[in-house]
Amino acid sequence: MEINQLIAFELVARLGSYSKASRYLDVSQPTVSLRIKELEKDVGGYLFVRAGKQMVLTDLGKGFLPYARQALEVLQKGKERALSIKDGKRGEITIGTLPTFTSGHFTAIVREMYGTFPDIHIAIHTGHNQQIIDMLYDGSINMGMITSPFFNKDLKKLYTIKEPLVFVSRPEQALKSEYNIEDVFLTGKPYILTDWSEESKHWQRTHMSLGNDSIELPPATALDFVRHHSGTALLTETMVSAHIKEGTLVRLEPYGMPNLCREIALVSLEREQNLTPAARRFLDTARSGSWGQV
């Protein structure tokens, strides 16, 4: 049973004529007749009888017609879905991202994707750099958001987002008058060293004098420590913006502060031209935003 046979059958049933169906399909009338005959072999009997100038359905034809139409409708929906996937309007994307990059810029990209392409399903997994790379290799994710620079030659960098790094402390520990970078490190009590990149970590160490009251913590722990205890930490603007807004943290802006950033790279094992249409939509959405892109 072929789709052309079902199409011919449905048209003859609707138009009541082989000749009208042949003109509609732009094929010869014998071709339509042959398609109906082949279909009748499959269903086991005549589908039409002639009544004057009209072709009318037999009982067999009447019983078969709803299912033929249903099959054609399902096939049409399948074709439309396939085309929408090809056009990047439907599909699935699985993305790995760092635990410290699940809000702010990342949320804005996902929200924009959902608003523009609601039929693209996005699944998110979290992990550290090496875990995300491993997920790319085992195929559990299509793309990953990892700290840049990275040294795996198999990864293709598709896009980079820069997140500003800022000093924060509790309001009662904030320096009040004009102060410089060394003052921030000396009065941190403790100064909390965070590892965002080799560059930022080296910069922090060069300003930390021996004997300073300092500890080294992961970023999420550092944020929690500053919020609920004491200290000063260098954290991403995304992590602390809500706390600064509500007044539980204060941003410190010392004189001579350089523009330190954490770079997040959107990576894949595939080159851009080989990405799925849905993945390219995600990449285009990331590039179209104002999230500190490079």
N, C-alpha and C positions, 0 to 999 in steps of 0.2 A: 504494500500500500504506500503510495507516494503522495507527497504534499500537493503536487500538480493535479493529481486525481481528485483529491478532496476539494481543492479550489474550484475545479471544473464542476464537480457535483453541486457545491453550494451555489454557484452562479446560475446553473441551469434551474435549480430549485427556486431560486429567487426571481429569475427573469422569465422562466417558463419557456425557454427556447435555446436550442443548441446554437442557432445562428447568432442570436444576441450575445450569448456567452463567448462565442468565438471572436466576435467583433470587440468585445470588452477586453479579452485577453490578447488580442492581436495575433491570433493563430487561425489556422483553417478549421472549418467545421468538422471535417473528418478527424482532425486531431482531438477535438473535444469529444467526439463520439468514441474514439479509441480509448481515451482516458476513462470515460464512464464505463465502457465494456470491461476494461481491466479491473476497475474498482468492483464491478458487479461479480467478477470471478472471486474476489476476495471475500465479499460479504455473503455470497451464496445465492444470489437471485437478482431479478430485475429491480432497478431503483425507480424507473420512470415508465409510464405508458403514455401513448399519444391520445389526446382528447381534442379533436378538431385540429387547430393550429398550435395548441399548447401542449407542452410536456408537463404532465402532472405526476406527483410522487405516488408510488405504490405504498402499500402498508409497510413493506420492508424499508422503502425510502423514507417514509415518515418516521419510522422508529430509529433509523440511522442518522437522520439529519441533525438532531440536537448534539449528538456526540461528535459529528464531523465539525460542526461550528465551534464546539468547545475545544476540540483539538487545534483548529486554526487560530482560535483566540489565544490559547496557551502558547502556541508557536510564535504568534505575533508579539505577545508580551515578552517571550524569551528573546526575540530579535531586538525589541526595544531596550531590554535590559543590557544585552550584549553591546549595543551601540552606545548606551549611556556609560557603561564601564570603559569602552574604548575612548569616549570623549572625556573621561575623568569626572563624570557626574555621579557615578556610583562606584563602589568598591570597598576594599578593606586595607587599612594601614596598621601595622604594629610597630610601635616606636619605643625604644629604650631611652631613658633619661636619668640624670643624676638625682638623688633624693633632694639635693639643694637647688634643683632646677625644675621644680614641679609647680611653681606659681609664677606670678608676675608675667614676664615675657612669654613663657611657655603657655600659660593659661590663655593669654591674649591670642596667641596663634591658634590654639585649639578652639577657642570661642569663635574666632573669625571663620575657621573651617566649618564649624557646625552651622553657623549662620548662613554661609554661602553654599555649602554642599552638605545638606543634612542627611543625604543618602550615602555618604561615605562614612563607614564605621571606623573609628579610631580606637585602638587598644593600646594602653600605656603600661610599660613595665619599668621598674626602677632598679638601679644597681650602680656600682662604682665603675670607673673607666674599664677595667679589665673584664668585669662581668658583662658589661654592655657589648664589648668586643666579642666575647665568647658567644653571646646571644646572636650576634650577627653571623658568626661562623656556623652555628648550629641551626640557623634558619628560623629561630623563634621570633625575631624582629626583622623588619625591612630596613629601618634606619635607626641611627643612634645619636644622642646628644651627649658629647663627651668633652672633657677639658682639653683645650689646645694650648701648647703643641702636643702632638702625639707622634709616635715613631714607628707605627705599623704601616708599611708601604702598601699593603693591600687595601687600606681604607681610602676612599675618595672623599675629599672635603668638598661638600656641596654648598656650604654657607657657614658664616661665622657671626655670632652675636657677642657683643662686648657688654659686660655688666660692670658698672662702676663699683669700686670698693671704697667703703667709707668707715671712719672711726665712729664708734658709738659707746656710750656709757649710760649709767643711770643718771637722772637729773641732779641728784645730790652730789655726784662725783664730777660733774661737768666743770671744766675750767671756765672761768667767768671773763677774765680780761684777755687782751691779746697774748697769744702764746704760740710757740713753735712746735715742730714735730718732736723734738727731744722732750719737751714738757709733757707731751701726751704719753710717751713711753715711761717717763720717770714717775708720773703720778697715777699710772694705771691701777695699781694695787688690787689685784695683779694685772699686768699686761698679759693678754691671752693671745699667744701666737697661733695663727690659723694658716693652713696650707691650701692656698688657692692655685698657686703655680710656683715653679722654681723661682721666677722673677720676684713675685710678691713675697715669697718666704725669705729669699736672700735680702730683699730690701728691709724687711722687718728685723732680721738678725743684725744687720749692720747698724741699726739704731738702738739695739738692746745692749746696754752695758752689763758687764759681769756683776753679779750680785743683785741685779734688779729683781723685784718681786714679779715673777712671770711663770706661766704654765703654758703648755701646748695642748690644745684640744681640737677635736673635729669641729667644723663650722656649726652644726646644729647644737652640739653640746655647749660651744662657746656662747651662742645666742641665749640659750637657756640659763647659763651661768651668769651672764651679765644682767639679764632681766630679773632674775630671782635672788641674786646674791650681790655681786660687785664686780668691778673690773672694767677694762677697756679692751675692745676687740675690733679687728678690721674685718668687716663683713660686707656681703654684697648689698647694694642699695635695695634690691628686690626683697631680700630677707627682712630688712629692718624698717622699710617705709611705713608699714601699718603701725608698728610700735612707736615710731617717731610721731606719727599723726595723732595717736591716742595719748601721747605724752609719757609713756613708760620708759622710753629711751630718748636720748639726745644725740644729735649728730655733732661731732667735733670737727671743726674746720681750722686746723693749725696753719699758721703762716708758712708758705713755701711747700704746701702739700702737692705732690705730683699727681697726675691723673692715672691712678692705678686701676686696672681692670682685670676681671676674669674673662677669658675667652672661651666660649662654648661653641664647638664645631658640630654642625649637622653632617653626619658621615654615613656612608653606605659602602658595601662591597661592589655595588654596581655604579657605572658611570651614569651621569645625568640622563643621557639619551636612552639608556637601557632601563630606567625606572618604570614602574607601572604608571599608567595615567593618573591613578589616585595619589600615588607617591609624588608625582610631579605637581599635582595640585597643592599638596602640603608644602612642597619646596617653594612654589610660586607665592603661596600665602605668606610664608615666612619672609620671603624677600620683599614683599609688597608693604610690610609693616614698618613702623618707626621704632624698632627695638634695638637701636645701636648696632645696625648691621655693618658688615664689612664686605 
